[in-house]
């Protein structure tokens, strides 16, 4: 298992789309997770410890289900005015921003690349 911190960005210009970024502790963890997450995820252009997904509303709904299967947990925020409003928010919720959903964590099951060579 590799743990990642994530955030979703909304793109409201024209047809709706969203982008999800998952930040891993190192490049190897990101690469190991990439094989589990599939072809719709790409390594970040500026940071190889980040995996990026982009898609439309329908695709987002299926990605949310998949991430929930990996133990998705919305991180409690520290905004004093929140009073836990975002505690049960969806990753595409708008509790604090129209641009970003709440931050979250997931744990992606993996088989390390070194172990794949043994199969």
C-alpha positions as a printed Julia matrix, in Angstrom:
119×3 Matrix{Float64}:
   0.0     0.0     0.0
   1.14    3.51   -0.75
  -0.47    6.56    0.79
  -1.21    9.74   -1.14
  -2.58   13.17   -0.34
  -5.06   14.4    -2.93
  -6.99   17.42   -4.09
  -9.5    18.05   -6.87
  -9.59   21.18   -8.99
 -12.79   22.24  -10.78
 -12.64   23.63  -14.31
 -15.85   25.55  -14.99
 -14.77   27.33  -18.2
 -16.84   25.93  -21.09
 -17.72   22.28  -20.55
 -17.14   21.2   -16.94
 -14.07   19.11  -16.21
 -11.98   18.37  -13.15
  -8.41   17.46  -12.35
  -7.28   15.31   -9.41
  -3.72   15.32   -8.14
  -2.36   12.61   -5.86
   0.95   13.41   -4.1
   3.02   10.4    -3.04
   6.06   10.31   -0.75
   8.45    9.5    -3.59
   8.65    8.65   -7.3
   8.73    4.88   -6.71
   5.5     5.01   -4.7
   3.84    7.02   -7.47
   5.01    4.56  -10.13
   3.79    1.59   -8.08
   0.38    3.25   -7.65
   0.18    4.08  -11.36
   0.01    0.41  -12.29
  -2.98   -0.03   -9.95
  -4.8     3.18  -10.91
  -4.63    2.57  -14.65
  -4.17    4.42  -17.92
  -6.41    7.37  -17.06
  -3.74    8.6   -14.6
  -0.5    10.25  -15.72
   2.73   11.22  -13.96
   2.81   14.96  -13.25
   4.82   17.03  -15.72
   6.49   19.13  -13.03
   6.74   16.59  -10.22
   7.17   12.82  -10.66
   5.77   12.16   -7.17
   2.35   13.39   -8.35
  -0.18   11.42  -10.39
  -2.81   13.42  -12.28
  -6.26   12.5   -13.56
  -8.47   14.71  -15.71
 -12.01   14.07  -16.89
 -15.62   15.14  -17.29
 -18.49   14.87  -14.77
 -19.41   11.27  -15.69
 -15.8    10.09  -15.47
 -15.43   11.87  -12.14
 -18.29    9.9   -10.63
 -16.58    6.58  -11.47
 -13.19    7.82  -10.21
 -14.82    8.87   -6.91
 -16.19    5.34   -6.46
 -12.77    3.88   -7.22
 -11.0     6.2    -4.76
 -13.56    5.41   -2.04
 -12.6     1.76   -2.56
  -9.05    2.78   -1.66
 -10.15    4.16    1.71
 -10.63    7.8     0.69
 -10.75   10.04    3.75
 -11.44   13.77    3.56
  -8.96   15.58    5.8
 -10.57   17.71    8.49
  -9.8    21.34    7.81
  -8.49   23.82   10.34
 -10.69   26.76    9.35
 -12.21   28.08   12.57
 -15.44   29.07   10.8
 -15.99   25.59    9.36
 -17.41   23.79   12.41
 -16.9    20.44   10.61
 -19.01   21.41    7.56
 -16.46   19.77    5.28
 -15.97   16.65    7.42
 -18.37   14.6     5.27
 -17.85   16.48    2.02
 -17.28   14.72   -1.28
 -13.9    15.34   -2.95
 -15.69   17.55   -5.49
 -17.61   19.41   -2.78
 -17.45   23.17   -2.44
 -17.3    23.74    1.33
 -14.56   26.39    1.16
 -13.81   27.13   -2.48
 -15.46   27.04   -5.87
 -12.09   26.12   -7.37
 -10.98   23.19   -5.18
 -12.56   20.34   -3.27
 -11.38   19.44    0.23
  -8.03   17.7     0.6
  -8.11   13.95    1.13
  -5.97   10.85    1.54
  -6.1     7.44   -0.12
  -4.1     4.22    0.25
  -3.47    2.53   -3.08
  -2.73   -1.23   -3.03
   0.39   -1.99   -5.04
   2.83   -4.63   -6.09
   6.3    -3.14   -6.04
   8.01   -3.12   -9.44
  10.8    -5.25   -8.01
   8.27   -7.98   -7.12
   6.66   -7.9   -10.58
   9.88   -9.26  -12.05
   9.51  -12.34   -9.83
   6.09  -13.25  -11.23
